[in-house]
């Protein structure tokens, strides 16, 4: 798990741990950024209720509105992951 680095976290510890495990698993299973993001989103929707969103990439900017305690920005290797719940 040394390739995973959390940068900004606004989540309960249990949800953060679940997100970290999901992110690591997704990177081990898939190579394409789109597939990684989709798997993270689907897994979080099942585990913690619907309305999760995920972006995976090397260079992107974002301004999002999220539910309280439902935001994570992290890196896995060279890629950044933005995960948040809205609505």
C-alpha positions as CSV (number, residue, x, y, z in Angstrom):
1,X,0.0,0.0,0.0
2,X,3.0,2.3,-0.1
3,X,1.9,3.7,-3.5
4,X,-1.3,5.1,-1.9
5,X,-0.9,8.6,-0.4
6,X,-3.9,10.5,1.1
7,X,-3.7,14.2,0.5
8,X,-7.0,15.6,1.7
9,X,-9.5,13.6,3.6
10,X,-12.9,14.6,4.9
11,X,-14.4,11.1,5.8
12,X,-15.1,9.0,8.8
13,X,-12.2,6.5,9.4
14,X,-14.3,3.5,8.4
15,X,-15.3,5.0,5.1
16,X,-11.7,6.2,4.4
17,X,-10.4,2.7,5.1
18,X,-13.0,1.3,2.7
19,X,-12.1,3.8,0.1
20,X,-8.4,3.1,0.4
21,X,-8.9,-0.6,0.1
22,X,-11.2,-0.1,-2.9
23,X,-8.6,2.2,-4.6
24,X,-5.7,-0.2,-4.1
25,X,-7.8,-3.2,-5.3
26,X,-9.0,-1.2,-8.4
27,X,-5.4,-0.3,-9.4
28,X,-4.4,-3.9,-9.0
29,X,-7.3,-5.2,-11.2
30,X,-7.5,-2.6,-13.9
31,X,-5.1,-0.7,-16.1
32,X,-7.3,2.0,-17.7
33,X,-8.1,5.1,-15.7
34,X,-11.8,5.0,-16.8
35,X,-12.2,1.4,-15.6
36,X,-10.4,2.2,-12.3
37,X,-12.7,5.2,-11.6
38,X,-15.8,3.2,-12.5
39,X,-14.9,0.3,-10.2
40,X,-14.2,2.7,-7.3
41,X,-17.5,4.5,-7.8
42,X,-19.6,1.3,-8.1
43,X,-17.9,-0.3,-5.1
44,X,-18.4,2.8,-3.0
45,X,-22.1,3.1,-4.1
46,X,-22.7,-0.5,-3.0
47,X,-20.8,-0.2,0.3
48,X,-21.8,3.4,1.4
49,X,-24.9,4.4,-0.5
50,X,-25.3,5.8,-4.0
51,X,-24.2,9.2,-5.4
52,X,-20.4,8.6,-5.3
53,X,-18.3,10.2,-8.0
54,X,-14.7,9.5,-8.9
55,X,-12.1,11.0,-11.2
56,X,-8.7,9.3,-11.9
57,X,-6.0,11.0,-13.9
58,X,-2.6,12.6,-14.1
59,X,-3.6,16.3,-14.6
60,X,-7.0,17.6,-13.9
61,X,-8.7,20.4,-11.9
62,X,-12.0,20.2,-10.2
63,X,-14.4,22.2,-8.0
64,X,-17.0,20.0,-6.5
65,X,-19.8,20.3,-4.0
66,X,-19.8,17.3,-1.7
67,X,-21.7,15.9,1.3
68,X,-20.0,16.5,4.7
69,X,-17.5,13.7,5.6
70,X,-17.6,12.4,2.0
71,X,-14.5,13.7,0.2
72,X,-11.1,12.2,-0.6
73,X,-8.2,13.4,-2.7
74,X,-5.3,11.0,-2.9
75,X,-2.5,9.7,-5.2
76,X,-1.7,6.2,-6.2
77,X,1.7,6.2,-7.9
78,X,1.6,8.9,-10.5
79,X,-2.2,9.2,-10.7
80,X,-4.5,11.3,-8.7
81,X,-7.9,10.2,-7.4
82,X,-10.7,12.5,-6.5
83,X,-13.6,10.7,-4.7
84,X,-16.7,12.5,-3.4
85,X,-20.3,11.9,-2.6
86,X,-23.0,14.4,-3.7
87,X,-26.7,14.7,-3.7
